[in-house]
Amino acid sequence: MSINNNGAMIRVKAAQVVDAVVNKGRSLDRAIEKANLDDDNSQKSLFKAICFGTIRFYWELKLQLGQYVSRPIRRKDNIIETLLIIGLFQIKKTRIPPHAIVIQTVEAVRFLKKPNLTAFVNAVLRSVIRSKSKEFINANEEALFNHPAWLIKMLKNSWPRNWQEIIENNNKQAPMWLRVNQKKITSKDYLKKIAHSLNLSIDEVGYIGDLGQSICLKNPISIKLLPDFYNGHVSVQDGGAQIAAECLLSGNGGRILDACAAPGGKTGQLIEKINDDSEVTAVDIDLDRAEIIRENLSRLELKANIITADVANTKSWWDSKLFDLILIDAPCSATGVIRRHPDIKHLKREKDIDVLNKIQVNIVNSLWALLKPGGKLLYVTCSVLIEENDSVISELKKMHPDVLVNNLLLNNNIHDVMHKTDHGYQLLPGTKEMDGFYFSYLEKAIL
């Protein structure tokens, strides 16, 4: 395959990926996987950048395209519309030479077996290049903020003073974070090891976060290139996600439940930090995802009691022994990790939030009975919506008089940048380069 043909095929596959997400409801990761692009393809990084970037700025790009097209593109040619949208992304958001974008996008039209539209695509893209200032005519909120209207509304309701900050950070690319297994190596030594393996300075690689085991990389690194990754020295986990285990343990241990545990990042972190007298039970409803927990723990050379079950249906899996600590990483809208997964903006719907709230209340209510008096429960979501966070804890408090909201949270620099809510703390996306997470640390009263 020639370089030009490779470039054209990259754009064909990118258009198919974006179409699968926007028009067919497929997750971006799954659509990229289905594209089946070889790892050794010289333009794979470009392909992924086009996919992620177009999904991230889709509303803006689609509005702009409408200003260059005099009539709606026929439904049967939706893939060509998507191809034009990814073309606009490249012209307006990348440094790729415009002439290369036009040539390879027109060639992509031929690969898509739409030769009658090559002149049309060529004309539109050349018009865009000539008229770069022509944009945002009659722009609506969706195009201005690159978020669906329902989510903008809910963000305004949950965070009236911070919603624009959240949206701005959602539209940025998230960095890659690592969690270093302190039982095997210190974070300082691991950072040196990466720098040595890549022949870079430590400053070029990244820095150690406020949590001692966290490293934020300045540029993503393939796990294949991470030293001793397969020997369990390090895991990929956002800095914000690492707060949960630190907060829950806070010097405590004993019998620990990790509910909704897949893919096992927090499970592994808990086991890395507990003493020999403690034990972790990890429960997840999905058989395949539970297997991922096993694989991750195996790589880390760690063990846990892994159960596949509906965690809220406690009769199906619980052995009647109370837990000292419970971590609930509840299923949620994931509106706090949009930087990392921009397809969330396309896949979630307003009606999903009420459904998720009911699931969350059911889980936390069911598991409260499994906690010892005096025990601690940490409720966590990667959502920034009040309906999935404080509202859930409010419902729990109505049902159980022994729920105490414990204001204990890590006394470090992260604590200082969190937002105190009625029943917990919210880390907003982008704060100190971390994703958005909600934490409510609860204690069961001894009555």
N, C-alpha and C positions, 0 to 999 in steps of 0.2 A: 504494500500500500504506500503510495507516495505521500509526501508531507502534506500536500494540499488535500488529498483525499482523506488523510487521517484527520486533518482539521475540520473538514466537512462532516465526517462521520461523528466527530466529537459533538458537533452542533446538532446533528440529527438526534443523537442519544440524549443530549441535554434537553432538547425540545420534548422528547418523549417522556423524560423524567418529570419535567415541570407539568406537562399535560396530565400525567398520572396522578400527581399531587392535587392540582387545582381542579381538575374536571372529573377525576375518578376516585378521589378520597384515599389514595394510597400514601403511606408514610414516605417521607423523603429518603430515609435510610433504605427502606425496602425497595423503592423505585430505583435507587442507585445500584443496589445489589442486583436487581433484575436486569439492569442495563448490561451487566456482565462484561465490563471493560477490563481488559488485562491489566494486572498490576504493573507490568513493565511498559505499558503504553506511555510514551514520552509526554503526552498531554493529559494524563489523568488528573493532575492537580488543577489544570485549567478547566477541565470538564466539571469537576466538583465545585470550583469557584463560580462557574456560570450557573450551575444548578442552585446552589445555596443563595447566591446573590440575587438571581431572578425571583426566587421564592420570597426572599426578604423584602424586595422593593416592588413586588408584583403590581399593587394597586396604582402606584405612581406611574409605572412603565405602561400599564394598559391604558391609562388615561392619556398619556402622551402619544401613544400609538394612534389613538382615535383622532388626534389632531393632524395626522399625516395620511389618514385613509378616508376617502370621501364617502364611502358607503360600507356598511357592515360586511365583514368577511363571512362567506357562507359557512353554515355549521359543519358541512362535510369537509371543509378546509380548516377546521380548528387547529390542526397541527401546524399549519402555515402561520396562523395568527400567533401561536406560541413561539414559533421560530423567529418571527419578527420581534416579539417581546424580548427574547434572549439577545437578539441583535441590538435592540435599544440598550439593554443592560450593558453590553460590551462597549458600545459607543460612548455612553454617558458615565459609566462607573469604572471603566478599566483603562489601561494605557495601551491596549492592543491597537496597532495601526488601523485606522478606519478602512483603508482600501482592502486590507486582509480580511476584515470582518465581512465586507460586502462580497468579496470573491468567494469566500468559503461558505457563507450563508446561502448564496445563490446556488452553489454546487450542492449544498445540502437539500435544496428544493428538488433537484434532479434525483438525488438518492431516495427522496420520499415519493418519487414517481409522480410529481406534479409539475412536469416541464412547462405546461401552459402558464404557470404562475411565476416563472423565473424573472421575466421582465417587470412584473408587478413588484416583486420583492426587491429587485435591484433599484427600481425607481423610489420606493418608499425609503430604503436605507440611505440612498444618496441624498434624498430630500432632508432626512434627519441630520446628516453630516453638514449639509449646507446651512441648516437653520437651527443651530444648537441652542439659541436663546428662546426658541419657540416652545414653551412648556408651561404647564400649570394654568391653562386657561380654564376658567370655571372649575377650579379644583375643589373637590369635596374633602371632608375630613378623612375619609378612607385613603385618598390619594396623598393628602398632605402628611399623614402620619404612618401610612403603610400598615394599617391595622384594620380589621373588620369593624364596622360601626358598633356592633353589639359589645365588642371587647373594649372599645374606647369608652362607651357609656359606663360599663362596669368598673373600669379603672378610675374614671372620674368619681364614681360613687364610693369606691373603696379608699381612694387616695386623692381627695380634692386638691391638695397642695402639691402632690408629687407625681400626678399621672403623666405629665409631659416628660418629666425626668425618666420615668419608667419606660415610656415609649421610645424616647431617644436612645436609651441604653439597649432596649430590645432590638433595635435596628443595627447594632454593632455586632461584630463577630466576637465570640467568647474565646478567651485563651485556653490553653491546655494546662490542667492542673494534675499534679501527681501527689500520691500519699506514700511516704517512705516508711517501710516496716522497720521501726526502731529496734526491734529485736534482732535484726540482721545487720543494719548499717545506719549511721546517723545521716540526717538530711544534708549536713555540710559535706560529708564525705561522698554522698551519692551525687551531689551537684558537681563536685570535683571530677567524679568518675564519668559523668556525661560529658563534661567539658573536654576531658582527656580523650574520650572515645571519638568525639567529633572534631577534635583539633581546634577547639574554640576556647575563648576565655570564659570564666565563670559568669562575668557580666553579660556576655553575649548569649549565654544559655538561659538564665532566669534568676529567680531569687527565692529565698525561703519566706513563706508566709507567716502570718501572726500565730498560727498553730505550728508548733515546732516540726511536725511531720509533713507539712505541706510545702510543695514547690510549685511556683507558677512559671511556666516556660514562656519565653518571649516569642518563640516560634514553635508550632507543633512538631513533634517528633514521632515517627512511626514506632509502634511498640517493638518492631523487629530491631530497631536501633537503640532501644533503651537497654543499658547494661543490666544484665541479670534479671530482666523482667520475668523470664520463664523460670527463674530460681526463686521467685517470690520476694525480691527485694523492694519492689515498688508496684503500685496500682494506679490506674488512671481514675481520678475522682475529683470533682470540683471542690475548691476550697470551702465553699459554703456548706456542701454536703458533709464535710468532715466535722463540722461543728456538732452534729447530732450525737455521735458516740462520745465525744469529749464532754458534752453537757450532761448526758445521761449518767455516765460513770461518776464523774466528779469525786473520785476516791472511793466510790461504792463498788460492790460486786455481788456475787451470789448467783442465784438462779435468774437467768435473763432471757426474755422473749424478744425476738426480732420479728415483728409482724409485717406481712407484705414485703418480704425480705429481698426478693429478686431485684437486681442481678447479684446481690450479695456484697456490694461495696461496704455498706455499714456493718454487715455481719463480720466480714474480715477484719475491719477496723476494731470492732468490739473485742474479738478474740485476740488480736495483736496486743491489746492493752490490759486485759483482765489478768488476775492472778490465777494460780493453779487451782484454787479452791472454787473458782467460778465456772459456770457452764452456760452455753448459749444454745437456745432452741430457735431455729429459723423456720418460719411457715410462709408458704406462698401457694396461691390457688392454682397456678399454671404449672403443669408437669414439665414442659420444656424449659421454662424459666427456672424452676427448681433445680433442674439439671445444670443450668449455668452457675447457680450458687455452688454446687458440688465441684464443678470444674475450676471456678475461681479459688475456692478454698484449697483444692488439691494443689494448684500452682503455688499458693502461699504456704503450703505444708501445714494447714490448720484443719481442725475438725469441729463440727457442730452437729447437733441433732436436727436433721433437715426433714421437714414434713410437708407433703403436698396435700393441701386441704383449704377449704374456705375458712379463713381464720375466725370469722364471725360465728361460724357454726361450731362452737367450742366442744359440743358433745361428740363430734366426729373425730377429734384428735387430742383433746386435753386429758392428761393423766391425773387430774384432780389435785396436783401439787401447786400451791400458789407461787407466784413469781415475786422476786424482790424488785426487779426492774423490768419495765416493758417499753420497748421502742415501737411506735406505730408510724411507719413511713407511708402514710395513707395514699391510696390512689387518688389522683387529682387532675385538674386541668393542665398542669405543668406550665402555667402562665408565668412562672418565675424563671423558666429556662428557655424562653423563646430565642434568646441570643444564640443558643446552642442548637435549637431545633425550630427554625423559622416556620416549618410546615405546620406547627401548632396553630398558627394564625389562620390557616386554611382548613384544618381538619376539625377543630372544635366548633361547637355551636352554643348559643346562649342556653338552649334547653338542657345541655349537658351539665350545666353547673348545678341545677336543682337535683338532678339524678345523682350526681357525685356527692352532694351534701347529704342526701339520705344514706348513701353507702358509708360515708365517713362517720356519721352519727351512729349507725348500726355497729360498725366495727369498734369504735371507742367505747360505746355502751356495753357491748358484749365482753370486751376484754377487761373492763374495769373490775368485774367480778373475780378475775383471775389474779388480781394484785393483792399482795399482803397489806394489812393495815400498817401504815408507816412506810410502805413501798412508794417508788417513784415511777411515773409514766411520762414519757416524752412524746407528745403528738407533733408530728412534723409533716409539712407538705412543701412541695416546690411550686406553690401557687401564691399569688399576691392578692387574691380576691377574698374579701371579708366573709363571703358566704361559705367558703371552704375552711376558714381559719377560726377567727373569734366566734362566729356564729355556731360552729360545731361545738366548741367548748361551752358556750352558753347553754346549748341543749343538754350537754352532759351534766352541767351543774344543776339544771332543773330536775334531772332524773335521780341524782345521787347527792344527798346532803353531806357526804364525807369527801367531796372533792375540794381540795385546797390548791389554789394557784400559788406555786412556789416561784418567787422572783429570782431564785438562784439561776444565774447564767454565767458563762465564762467571764471571769474578771480580766479581760485583756482588751487590746485595741479594737477587736471586732465588736465587743459589747458597746463601745462608745459610738459606733456608727449605725447601730440597729435602732429601729423605731419601736418604742414601747407601745403596745396595744392594750386593750382591756384585759386580755387573758394571756398575753405572751409577748413575743418579740418578732419583728419582721426585718429581715435583711432584704433590701431592695436589689433587683438585678443591676449589676455593674458596680456595686459598692465594693471598693478595693479589688476590682476585677473578678468578683465572685458572682454566682448565680443568685436568684431570689429564693429565699426559704423562710418559712414561718415555723416558730418553735413555741410550744406551750408546755411548760414543765410543771407537772401536777403531782401532788402528794396525796396519798390516801390517809385521811384522818384516823386516829386510833380513838374510837368512840367507846 
